[in-house]
């Protein structure tokens, strides 16, 4: 199938074409860049939701219920589940696991398990490209579920409009982990398995942490007002609020296994998306996202160019031997290898 035909069929809503495009993207097959480039003008309509948090927090179960609820509303869904990479194949270790039990057979829920490809944050450039394919295809909601590798999950900010962090009840260690960095990325905190002991305490700890952060000069874009309490929802409490300076993180309680609290959670996501649009933050995020994406692509291309230069020069072995003999040092070797590339860039810059 030609590239143009593949694009036409994807835009026409054919799931087989979508699957083939994402496979090309994940495998970095020849021509995948042209495919993504042609899809770009058709993107920007989907709502991208990031789901992250510690292993065992119930991310997959919640994503399953989210997709089912969106489908009940008549909305189409795309799910990308980022799994750990196999050290042998680079593929997704958990790629064959049964995840979307409630949505089996529903063609309007497209599920894809992808490998983290060794990315520290559990995401890769391929994930960003796959989101674009789902967006261009016409999916209303795109959910990206990450590995759950701790504070390195901050990379999800580069892909999602709304970032939701799941925290299991009574998880003191997880709360400490949140302090280490992931707290800053959460637009919504979800205390899942809220029927378990310790859920109320976890909610209180999260609220206290948010208030402490808001009192800090490093509070960031989320705002600096205290949480606005809402009515008790019978174990599915939602606490939300916004202020003039920014978004106030929301704390939601859910029991994903039964679906309790999922409607309230999706309502909090809707509120956040509305705030993004009204405040102009949606465009700000888009600019930051494209800046990060371009820089990532430049790093990848530069690394590939350097690999090619190294190969042309016979590899690193001889240079390493010189360093071992103390005839030179790593910095000098790097300067020597970069010199021809820098010369070419300099000449191109000087050309009229």
SERO-4910 file (N, C-alpha, C, O; in steps of 0.05 Angstrom, whole numbers):
BEGIN
 pado doro    nc1    nc2    nc3   cac1   cac2   cac3    cc1    cc2    cc3    oc1    oc2    oc3
  Unk    A     17    -24      0      0      0      0     18     25      0     36     27     16
  Unk    A     12     44    -18     28     68    -19     23     86      5      3     83     19
  Unk    A     42    104      9     41    122     32     16    140     31      2    143     51
  Unk    A     10    150      7    -14    167      4    -40    152      9    -58    163     21
  Unk    A    -41    127     -1    -65    111      3    -68    105     33    -91    105     43
  Unk    A    -46     99     47    -47     94     75    -58    118     91    -75    115    109
  Unk    A    -49    141     84    -58    166     97    -88    170     91   -104    177    109
  Unk    A    -96    166     66   -124    170     58   -142    151     74   -164    159     83
  Unk    A   -134    126     77   -151    107     91   -152    113    121   -173    109    133
  Unk    A   -130    122    132   -130    130    160   -149    153    165   -166    153    183
  Unk    A   -147    173    147   -165    197    150   -194    190    145   -212    204    153
  Unk    A   -198    168    130   -226    159    124   -237    142    147   -260    133    146
  Unk    A   -221    137    168   -231    123    191   -228     93    190   -243     79    204
  Unk    A   -208     83    175   -204     54    174   -183     46    194   -160     54    193
  Unk    A   -192     30    214   -174     22    236   -150      6    227   -129      8    240
  Unk    A   -153     -9    206   -130    -24    197   -107     -6    188    -84    -11    193
  Unk    A   -115     16    175    -94     35    166    -82     49    190    -58     54    190
  Unk    A    -98     55    210    -88     67    235    -67     49    248    -46     58    256
  Unk    A    -74     23    250    -56      4    262    -30      2    247     -8      0    259
  Unk    A    -32      2    220     -7      0    204     10     25    207     35     23    208
  Unk    A     -2     48    209     13     73    212     28     73    239     51     80    241
  Unk    A     13     65    260     26     64    286     48     44    288     69     48    301
  Unk    A     45     21    274     66      1    273     91     13    259    113      8    268
  Unk    A     87     27    237    110     40    223    123     60    242    148     63    242
  Unk    A    107     75    257    117     95    275    134     82    297    156     91    303
  Unk    A    123     61    309    137     48    331    162     34    322    183     35    336
  Unk    A    162     23    298    186      9    288    205     28    275    227     20    267
  Unk    A    197     53    272    214     73    258    221     63    230    244     65    221
  Unk    A    200     52    217    204     42    190    210     64    170    203     87    175
  Unk    A    224     57    148    230     78    127    205     92    119    184     80    112
  Unk    A    206    119    118    183    135    109    164    143    131    145    157    126
  Unk    A    169    134    156    150    140    178    149    170    183    128    181    191
  Unk    A    171    184    179    172    213    183    153    227    164    139    246    171
  Unk    A    153    219    139    136    231    119    107    227    127     90    244    123
  Unk    A    101    203    137     73    197    146     64    216    168     43    228    167
  Unk    A     81    219    189     75    237    211     72    266    202     55    280    211
  Unk    A     90    274    184     89    301    173     63    307    159     51    329    163
  Unk    A     53    288    144     28    292    129      3    291    147    -18    302    141
  Unk    A      7    278    170    -16    277    189    -18    302    206    -40    308    216
  Unk    A      4    317    208      4    340    227    -19    360    223    -31    369    242
  Unk    A    -24    367    198    -45    387    192    -73    378    200    -91    394    202
  Unk    A    -76    352    205   -102    341    213   -105    337    243   -125    326    252
  Unk    A    -85    346    258    -85    342    287    -95    367    302   -100    388    289
  Unk    A    -99    364    328   -107    387    344   -136    387    354   -145    406    366
  Unk    A   -150    365    348   -178    363    356   -183    345    380   -203    348    393
  Unk    A   -165    326    385   -169    307    406   -161    319    433   -145    337    435
  Unk    A   -173    308    454   -166    314    481   -147    292    491   -154    269    491
  Unk    A   -123    300    499   -102    280    507   -100    280    538    -94    300    550
  Unk    A   -104    256    549   -104    253    578    -82    234    586    -80    212    576
  Unk    A    -65    243    605    -43    226    614    -50    214    641    -60    227    659
  Unk    A    -46    188    643    -51    173    668    -25    161    678    -13    145    664
  Unk    A    -15    170    701     10    159    711      7    155    741    -14    159    753
  Unk    A     28    145    754     27    139    782     43    113    788     53    100    769
  Unk    A     44    107    813     61     84    821     48     57    812     24     56    808
  Unk    A     65     37    807     55     10    800     35      0    821     40      3    845
  Unk    A     14    -12    812     -6    -23    831    -27     -3    839    -45    -10    856
  Unk    A    -26     21    828    -46     41    836    -73     36    822    -93     49    829
  Unk    A    -73     19    802    -98     13    788   -102     29    762   -124     35    754
  Unk    A    -80     36    750    -82     53    726    -97     40    703   -115     52    691
  Unk    A    -90     14    697   -103      1    675   -133     -3    680   -149      0    661
  Unk    A   -141    -10    704   -169    -13    710   -184     13    707   -206     14    696
  Unk    A   -172     35    716   -185     61    713   -187     69    684   -208     80    676
  Unk    A   -166     64    669   -167     71    640   -189     56    626   -203     66    609
  Unk    A   -192     30    633   -213     14    622   -241     26    627   -257     28    609
  Unk    A   -245     35    653   -271     47    660   -275     74    647   -297     81    639
  Unk    A   -253     89    644   -255    115    630   -264    111    601   -282    125    592
  Unk    A   -251     92    588   -258     87    560   -287     78    557   -302     87    539
  Unk    A   -296     61    575   -324     51    575   -344     74    579   -364     76    566
  Unk    A   -337     92    598   -355    115    603   -356    134    580   -377    144    573
  Unk    A   -333    140    568   -333    157    544   -349    145    522   -363    159    507
  Unk    A   -347    118    518   -363    105    497   -393    107    503   -409    110    484
  Unk    A   -400    105    528   -429    108    535   -439    136    527   -463    139    522
  Unk    A   -421    155    527   -428    183    519   -427    186    489   -434    208    478
  Unk    A   -419    166    474   -418    167    445   -392    178    435   -390    186    411
  Unk    A   -371    180    452   -345    190    443   -326    167    436   -328    146    449
  Unk    A   -309    172    417   -290    151    409   -264    155    425   -257    177    434
  Unk    A   -250    133    429   -227    133    447   -203    118    435   -206     98    422
  Unk    A   -180    130    440   -155    116    433   -138    114    458   -136    133    474
  Unk    A   -127     90    463   -111     86    487    -83     76    479    -80     57    464
  Unk    A    -63     90    489    -35     81    486    -25     74    513    -22     91    531
  Unk    A    -18     49    517     -8     39    543     22     35    540     31     18    525
  Unk    A     38     51    554     67     49    552     77     28    572     72     30    596
  Unk    A     90      7    561    100    -15    578    130    -14    579    143     -2    562
  Unk    A    142    -28    599    171    -29    601    182    -42    576    170    -59    563
  Unk    A    206    -34    568    219    -45    544    233    -71    551    246    -74    572
  Unk    A    231    -90    533    247   -115    535    276   -108    530    282    -95    510
  Unk    A    295   -117    547    323   -112    542    334   -127    518    356   -121    508
  Unk    A    318   -146    508    327   -163    485    316   -153    458    331   -152    439
  Unk    A    290   -147    458    278   -139    433    271   -110    431    266   -100    409
  Unk    A    270    -96    454    261    -68    453    231    -66    453    221    -43    455
  Unk    A    217    -88    451    188    -88    450    176    -86    478    190    -86    498
  Unk    A    149    -83    479    135    -80    504    133   -107    518    123   -127    508
  Unk    A    144   -108    543    145   -133    558    117   -143    565    111   -167    563
  Unk    A     99   -124    571     71   -131    579     51   -128    557     27   -125    561
  Unk    A     62   -127    532     45   -120    509     22   -139    505      2   -132    492
  Unk    A     24   -164    514      3   -184    509    -18   -185    531    -37   -201    530
  Unk    A    -15   -169    552    -33   -172    575    -61   -162    567    -65   -145    550
  Unk    A    -80   -174    581   -108   -166    576   -115   -142    593   -114   -144    618
  Unk    A   -121   -120    580   -125    -95    595   -153    -85    593   -166    -79    613
  Unk    A   -163    -82    568   -188    -68    564   -212    -87    564   -226    -90    544
  Unk    A   -216   -100    586   -236   -121    588   -264   -111    581   -280   -126    569
  Unk    A   -271    -87    589   -298    -76    585   -303    -67    556   -326    -62    549
  Unk    A   -281    -66    541   -284    -54    514   -276    -73    491   -271    -64    469
  Unk    A   -273    -98    498   -266   -118    477   -287   -119    456   -311   -121    461
  Unk    A   -278   -117    431   -297   -118    408   -308    -92    400   -322    -90    379
  Unk    A   -303    -71    416   -313    -44    409   -293    -30    390   -271    -22    399
  Unk    A   -299    -28    365   -281    -16    345   -275     13    350   -256     24    340
  Unk    A   -292     26    366   -288     55    371   -271     59    396   -267     82    405
  Unk    A   -260     38    407   -239     40    427   -214     26    415   -213      2    414
  Unk    A   -195     42    407   -170     32    395   -149     30    417   -141     51    428
  Unk    A   -140      6    423   -119      2    444    -93     -6    431    -92    -24    414
  Unk    A    -72      6    441    -45     -2    431    -25     -1    454    -22     19    468
  Unk    A    -11    -23    458     10    -25    478     36    -19    464     43    -31    443
  Unk    A     52      0    475     77      8    462    100      6    482     96      7    506
  Unk    A    124      3    472    147      1    488    157     28    497    156     47    481
  Unk    A    168     30    521    180     55    531    206     61    517    216     83    518
  Unk    A    217     41    503    242     45    487    265     56    504    282     71    494
  Unk    A    266     49    530    288     58    546    286     86    555    304     96    569
  Unk    A    265    100    548    262    128    557    258    130    587    241    115    598
  Unk    A    273    147    600    272    148    629    244    155    639    235    144    660
  Unk    A    230    171    625    203    179    633    182    160    624    158    166    628
  Unk    A    189    138    612    169    118    604    155    126    578    136    113    569
  Unk    A    165    148    566    153    156    540    175    158    519    199    159    526
  Unk    A    168    159    494    187    161    473    176    179    451    152    185    451
  Unk    A    193    186    432    183    202    409    161    187    394    143    200    384
  Unk    A    163    161    394    143    145    380    115    149    393     95    148    379
  Unk    A    115    152    419     89    156    432     76    182    423     52    183    416
  Unk    A     92    204    421     81    229    412     71    227    384     49    238    377
  Unk    A     85    212    367     76    208    339     51    191    337     33    197    321
  Unk    A     49    171    355     25    154    355      0    170    364    -22    166    354
  Unk    A      4    188    383    -18    206    391    -27    223    368    -51    227    364
  Unk    A     -8    232    352    -16    248    328    -33    231    308    -52    241    297
  Unk    A    -25    206    305    -40    188    287    -69    184    297    -87    185    281
  Unk    A    -72    180    323    -99    177    334   -115    202    332   -139    202    327
  Unk    A   -101    225    336   -115    251    334   -124    256    305   -147    263    301
  Unk    A   -107    251    286   -114    255    257   -136    235    249   -153    242    232
  Unk    A   -136    212    261   -156    191    255   -184    201    263   -204    194    250
  Unk    A   -185    218    284   -210    229    292   -220    220    319   -243    225    327
  Unk    A   -202    207    335   -210    199    362   -216    224    379   -201    244    378
  Unk    A   -238    223    394   -245    246    411   -228    248    436   -219    270    443
  Unk    A   -222    225    448   -205    224    472   -182    205    467   -185    183    457
  Unk    A   -158    214    475   -134    197    473   -123    195    501   -115    215    514
  Unk    A   -121    171    512   -111    166    538    -83    153    536    -80    133    523
  Unk    A    -63    165    549    -37    154    550    -31    144    578    -29    160    597
  Unk    A    -29    118    581    -23    106    607      7     99    608     16     84    591
  Unk    A     21    109    628     50    105    629     58     82    647     42     71    661
  Unk    A     84     75    645     95     52    660     90     55    690     83     35    703
  Unk    A     95     78    701     93     82    729    120     79    742    124     62    759
  Unk    A    140     95    732    168     91    740    176    114    759    200    121    759
  Unk    A    158    125    774    166    145    794    168    173    782    154    180    763
  Unk    A    186    189    793    186    217    786    195    222    757    190    244    746
  Unk    A    207    202    744    215    206    716    191    208    697    194    214    674
  Unk    A    167    202    708    143    203    691    136    232    683    116    236    669
  Unk    A    151    251    692    146    279    685    146    284    655    135    304    646
  Unk    A    157    266    639    157    269    610    130    269    598    126    278    576
  Unk    A    110    258    613     83    257    602     72    285    597     54    288    580
  Unk    A     82    305    611     74    333    607     78    341    578     63    358    568
  Unk    A     98    330    565    103    337    537     83    327    517     83    334    494
  Unk    A     65    309    527     46    296    509     17    302    516      0    307    498
  Unk    A     10    303    542    -18    305    550    -26    333    556    -11    350    566
  Unk    A    -52    338    551    -64    364    559    -70    364    589    -65    384    603
  Unk    A    -80    342    599    -86    339    627    -71    315    638    -73    293    627
  Unk    A    -57    319    660    -41    298    672    -55    289    699    -59    306    717
  Unk    A    -61    264    701    -74    253    725    -54    233    738    -44    215    725
  Unk    A    -49    238    764    -31    220    779    -47    204    799    -62    214    815
  Unk    A    -45    177    796    -59    159    814    -42    153    839    -18    148    837
  Unk    A    -55    154    862    -42    148    887    -59    128    902    -82    134    908
  Unk    A    -48    104    909    -64     85    925    -67     94    954    -49    108    964
  Unk    A    -88     86    968    -92     94    996    -69     84   1014    -57     63   1009
  Unk    A    -64    100   1035    -44     93   1055    -16     89   1044      0     74   1055
  Unk    A    -10    103   1022     16    100   1009     35    122   1017     41    140   1002
  Unk    A     45    120   1042     63    141   1052     88    143   1035     97    166   1030
  Unk    A     99    120   1026    123    122   1009    117    136    983    134    150    972
  Unk    A     93    131    972     85    143    947     83    174    950     90    189    932
  Unk    A     72    182    973     70    211    978     98    223    979    102    245    969
  Unk    A    117    209    992    144    219    992    156    221    964    170    240    957
  Unk    A    149    201    948    158    201    920    147    225    905    160    237    889
  Unk    A    121    231    910    109    254    897    124    280    904    128    297    887
  Unk    A    133    282    929    148    305    937    174    308    921    184    331    917
  Unk    A    184    286    911    209    287    897    207    298    869    227    303    856
  Unk    A    183    303    859    181    316    833    155    313    818    146    331    805
  Unk    A    142    290    821    118    285    805     94    303    813     76    307    797
  Unk    A     95    313    837     74    331    847     70    354    828     47    363    823
  Unk    A     92    365    817     90    389    800     75    384    774     66    404    762
  Unk    A     73    359    765     61    355    739     31    349    741     17    350    720
  Unk    A     20    344    765     -7    334    767    -27    357    765    -26    377    780
  Unk    A    -46    354    746    -69    372    745    -92    360    762   -108    375    773
  Unk    A    -92    334    764   -112    319    780    -99    296    794    -83    281    783
  Unk    A   -104    294    820    -95    271    836   -119    253    839   -141    261    845
  Unk    A   -115    227    835   -136    207    838   -127    187    860   -108    172    857
  Unk    A   -142    188    882   -138    168    903   -156    144    895   -180    144    902
  Unk    A   -144    125    882   -159    102    872   -161     81    895   -147     83    915
  Unk    A   -179     62    891   -185     42    912   -193     56    938   -183     49    960
  Unk    A   -211     75    935   -219     92    957   -235     77    978   -241     89   1000
  Unk    A   -242     52    973   -256     36    993   -237     23   1012   -246     10   1032
  Unk    A   -211     26   1008   -191     14   1025   -184     32   1048   -188     57   1047
  Unk    A   -174     20   1069   -166     35   1093   -144     55   1086   -125     48   1072
  Unk    A   -146     78   1097   -125     98   1093   -131    118   1070   -115    137   1066
  Unk    A   -153    115   1057   -160    133   1034   -163    161   1044   -153    180   1031
  Unk    A   -178    165   1065   -183    193   1075   -157    206   1083   -153    230   1077
  Unk    A   -139    191   1096   -113    203   1104    -97    210   1079    -84    231   1079
  Unk    A    -97    193   1059    -82    200   1035    -93    225   1022    -77    242   1012
  Unk    A   -119    228   1021   -131    253   1010   -121    277   1026   -114    297   1014
  Unk    A   -122    275   1052   -113    298   1069    -83    304   1064    -76    327   1063
  Unk    A    -67    283   1062    -38    288   1057    -34    302   1031    -17    320   1028
  Unk    A    -49    294   1010    -46    307    984    -55    336    986    -41    353    975
  Unk    A    -77    341    999    -86    369   1002    -65    386   1017    -60    409   1009
  Unk    A    -53    375   1038    -33    389   1052     -9    395   1035      2    417   1036
  Unk    A     -1    376   1019     22    379   1001     16    401    980     34    417    974
  Unk    A     -8    400    970    -15    421    950    -15    448    962     -5    467    950
  Unk    A    -25    451    986    -26    477   1000      3    486   1006      9    510   1003
  Unk    A     20    468   1014     48    475   1020     62    484    994     77    503    994
  Unk    A     56    470    972     69    477    947     59    505    937     74    521    927
  Unk    A     33    509    941     21    535    932     32    558    948     33    581    938
  Unk    A     41    553    973     52    574    989     81    580    982     93    599    991
  Unk    A     92    562    965    121    565    957    123    584    932    105    584    916
  Unk    A    145    599    931    149    616    907    154    599    882    154    609    860
  Unk    A    158    572    886    162    555    863    137    541    855    137    520    842
  Unk    A    114    552    862     88    539    858     82    533    829     68    513    823
  Unk    A     93    549    810     88    543    782     61    552    772     50    572    783
  Unk    A     50    539    752     26    548    739      0    540    752    -21    548    743
  Unk    A      1    523    773    -23    513    784    -39    532    801    -62    528    807
  Unk    A    -26    553    810    -41    573    826    -34    572    855    -18    556    863
  Unk    A    -46    590    871    -37    593    898    -60    596    918    -56    606    940
  Unk    A    -84    588    911   -106    589    929   -111    562    942   -103    541    930
  Unk    A   -124    561    965   -130    536    978   -152    521    962   -166    533    947
  Unk    A   -154    495    968   -174    479    954   -202    488    961   -207    497    984
  Unk    A   -220    487    942   -248    493    946   -263    467    950   -264    451    931
  Unk    A   -273    462    974   -287    437    979   -315    437    967   -329    457    966
  Unk    A   -321    413    957   -348    409    945   -363    390    962   -352    379    982
  Unk    A   -388    385    955   -405    367    972   -394    339    971   -381    330    952
  Unk    A   -399    325    994   -390    297    996   -405    280    975   -430    282    973
  Unk    A   -390    264    960   -403    247    940   -405    218    948   -406    200    931
  Unk    A   -406    214    974   -410    186    983   -387    168    977   -390    147    965
  Unk    A   -362    177    984   -339    161    979   -326    167    952   -305    155    946
  Unk    A   -337    185    937   -325    193    912   -321    223    912   -330    237    893
  Unk    A   -309    233    933   -306    262    937   -289    275    916   -268    265    908
  Unk    A   -298    298    907   -283    314    888   -277    340    900   -294    353    911
  Unk    A   -252    349    899   -244    374    910   -229    390    889   -209    381    878
  Unk    A   -240    413    882   -228    427    860   -230    457    864   -243    466    882
  Unk    A   -217    471    847   -218    500    848   -198    513    829   -179    500    821
  Unk    A   -203    538    821   -184    552    805   -181    580    816   -198    589    831
  Unk    A   -161    594    807   -158    621    815   -147    637    791   -144    626    769
  Unk    A   -143    662    795   -135    679    773   -107    673    763   -101    677    739
  Unk    A    -90    661    780    -63    656    772    -59    630    757    -41    627    741
  Unk    A    -76    611    762    -72    585    750    -91    564    759   -110    569    774
  Unk    A    -86    539    750   -104    517    757    -97    507    784    -74    503    792
  Unk    A   -118    501    800   -115    489    826   -118    459    823   -140    450    816
  Unk    A    -98    443    829   -100    414    826   -124    403    841   -132    412    863
  Unk    A   -136    383    829   -160    371    839   -153    344    853   -135    330    844
  Unk    A   -168    338    874   -164    312    887   -191    296    884   -211    306    893
  Unk    A   -190    273    872   -214    257    867   -210    229    879   -188    218    877
  Unk    A   -231    219    890   -231    191    900   -247    173    881   -269    180    873
  Unk    A   -235    151    874   -248    132    856   -245    103    866   -227     97    882
  Unk    A   -264     87    857   -261     58    860   -263     46    832   -285     39    823
  Unk    A   -241     45    818   -242     39    790   -254     11    784   -266      7    764
  Unk    A   -250     -7    803   -260    -35    799   -290    -35    795   -301    -51    779
  Unk    A   -305    -17    809   -334    -16    807   -343      7    789   -367      9    782
  Unk    A   -325     25    783   -332     49    767   -341     72    784   -347     94    773
  Unk    A   -340     69    810   -349     91    828   -329    114    827   -305    110    830
  Unk    A   -340    138    823   -323    161    823   -312    168    795   -300    189    792
  Unk    A   -316    150    776   -304    155    749   -318    179    736   -304    195    723
  Unk    A   -344    182    739   -358    205    727   -347    231    738   -343    250    724
  Unk    A   -343    231    765   -332    255    777   -303    261    767   -296    284    763
  Unk    A   -288    240    763   -261    243    753   -261    255    725   -246    273    719
  Unk    A   -279    244    708   -280    255    681   -291    284    681   -284    300    664
  Unk    A   -308    290    700   -317    318    703   -294    336    710   -293    359    700
  Unk    A   -276    327    727   -253    343    734   -235    348    710   -224    370    707
  Unk    A   -232    327    693   -217    330    669   -229    352    651   -216    368    639
  Unk    A   -256    350    648   -270    370    631   -266    398    642   -262    417    626
  Unk    A   -267    402    668   -262    428    680   -234    438    674   -230    461    668
  Unk    A   -215    420    675   -187    428    670   -184    436    640   -171    456    635
  Unk    A   -196    421    622   -194    428    594   -207    455    588   -197    470    572
  Unk    A   -230    460    601   -243    486    598   -225    508    608   -223    529    596
  Unk    A   -212    504    631   -194    524    641   -170    529    622   -162    552    618
  Unk    A   -160    507    611   -138    510    592   -146    528    569   -131    546    560
  Unk    A   -170    524    558   -179    539    536   -185    568    543   -176    587    529
  Unk    A   -198    572    566   -206    600    574   -182    617    582   -181    641    578
  Unk    A   -162    604    594   -139    619    604   -118    624    583    -99    640    587
  Unk    A   -120    610    560    -99    612    540    -76    593    544    -57    592    529
  Unk    A    -78    577    566    -56    558    573    -54    536    552    -33    524    549
  Unk    A    -76    530    538    -76    509    518    -55    515    496    -40    498    488
  Unk    A    -56    540    487    -36    548    467     -8    549    478     11    542    464
  Unk    A     -5    558    503     21    558    516     32    530    517     56    526    510
  Unk    A     16    511    525     24    483    527     32    473    499     52    459    496
  Unk    A     16    480    479     22    470    452     49    481    443     65    466    431
  Unk    A     55    506    448     81    518    440    104    503    455    124    497    442
  Unk    A    100    498    481    121    484    496    124    456    486    147    446    484
  Unk    A    102    443    479    103    416    469    118    414    442    135    396    439
  Unk    A    113    433    424    126    432    399    156    439    402    173    428    388
  Unk    A    162    457    420    190    464    425    205    440    435    227    434    425
  Unk    A    193    426    454    206    402    465    209    380    443    229    366    442
  Unk    A    189    377    427    189    357    406    211    363    385    226    345    377
  Unk    A    213    388    377    234    396    358    262    391    369    279    381    356
  Unk    A    266    399    395    292    395    407    298    365    409    321    357    405
  Unk    A    278    348    416    283    320    417    291    308    390    310    292    388
  Unk    A    277    317    369    283    307    342    311    316    334    326    301    321
  Unk    A    319    341    341    345    350    335    367    334    349    388    328    338
  Unk    A    361    327    375    381    310    389    383    283    376    405    272    374
  Unk    A    361    271    368    361    245    356    377    246    330    393    228    324
  Unk    A    371    266    313    384    269    287    414    274    291    430    263    276
  Unk    A    421    291    310    449    297    315    464    272    324    486    266    315
  Unk    A    451    256    342    463    231    351    468    212    328    488    199    326
  Unk    A    448    210    310    450    192    287    473    201    268    488    185    257
  Unk    A    475    228    265    496    239    248    524    233    260    543    226    246
  Unk    A    526    235    286    551    229    300    558    200    297    582    193    294
  Unk    A    538    182    300    543    154    297    554    148    269    572    132    266
  Unk    A    543    161    249    552    158    222    581    167    219    597    154    205
  Unk    A    587    190    231    615    200    229    634    181    244    656    177    234
  Unk    A    626    171    267    643    152    281    648    127    265    671    117    263
  Unk    A    627    117    252    630     93    235    649     98    212    666     81    206
  Unk    A    647    121    200    665    128    178    694    130    187    712    126    171
  Unk    A    698    136    212    725    139    223    735    114    236    755    114    250
  Unk    A    720     92    233    729     66    243    720     60    272    731     42    284
  Unk    A    701     76    282    691     71    309    708     84    330    726    100    325
  Unk    A    701     78    355    713     91    378    738     76    389    753     88    405
  Unk    A    742     51    382    762     35    395    790     48    395    803     49    416
  Unk    A    798     58    372    825     70    370    827     95    388    848    100    400
  Unk    A    805    110    389    805    134    406    806    127    435    819    140    451
  Unk    A    791    105    442    792     96    470    819     87    478    829     92    501
  Unk    A    833     73    460    861     64    465    879     88    471    895     87    489
  Unk    A    875    110    456    892    134    460    886    146    488    904    156    501
  Unk    A    860    146    495    853    157    522    865    139    544    875    150    564
  Unk    A    864    113    540    875     95    561    905     99    564    916     97    586
  Unk    A    918    105    542    947    110    543    954    138    552    978    145    553
  Unk    A    934    154    559    937    181    568    949    199    547    961    220    553
  Unk    A    946    191    521    955    208    500    936    231    494    943    251    483
  Unk    A    912    227    502    891    248    499    870    243    521    874    228    539
  Unk    A    847    257    518    826    254    538    799    255    524    797    263    501
  Unk    A    777    247    538    751    245    526    741    272    514    729    272    493
  Unk    A    747    294    527    738    320    517    752    327    490    739    336    472
  Unk    A    777    321    489    792    327    464    781    309    441    778    318    419
  Unk    A    776    283    447    765    265    427    738    276    417    733    276    393
  Unk    A    721    284    436    695    295    428    698    319    410    683    322    390
  Unk    A    717    337    417    722    361    400    731    353    372    723    365    353
  Unk    A    748    333    371    759    324    345    736    313    327    735    319    303
  Unk    A    719    297    339    698    285    324    676    305    316    663    302    295
  Unk    A    672    325    332    652    345    326    662    366    306    646    379    292
  Unk    A    688    369    303    700    390    287    689    391    258    681    412    249
  Unk    A    689    368    243    679    369    216    649    377    214    641    391    195
  Unk    A    634    369    233    605    376    233    602    405    239    586    419    226
  Unk    A    617    415    258    616    444    265    625    461    241    614    482    235
  Unk    A    646    451    226    655    466    202    633    468    181    629    489    169
  Unk    A    619    445    177    597    445    157    575    464    165    564    478    148
  Unk    A    568    464    190    546    481    200    555    510    197    539    527    189
  Unk    A    580    516    204    591    543    202    590    553    173    583    576    168
  Unk    A    598    536    154    598    544    126    570    549    116    565    569    102
  Unk    A    551    533    124    523    536    116    512    562    127    496    576    113
  Unk    A    520    570    151    511    594    163    522    619    149    509    640    147
  Unk    A    546    617    139    559    640    126    550    643     97    553    665     86
  Unk    A    538    622     85    529    625     58    506    645     55    488    647     72
  Unk    A    507    662     34    486    683     30    459    670     25    439    684     21
***
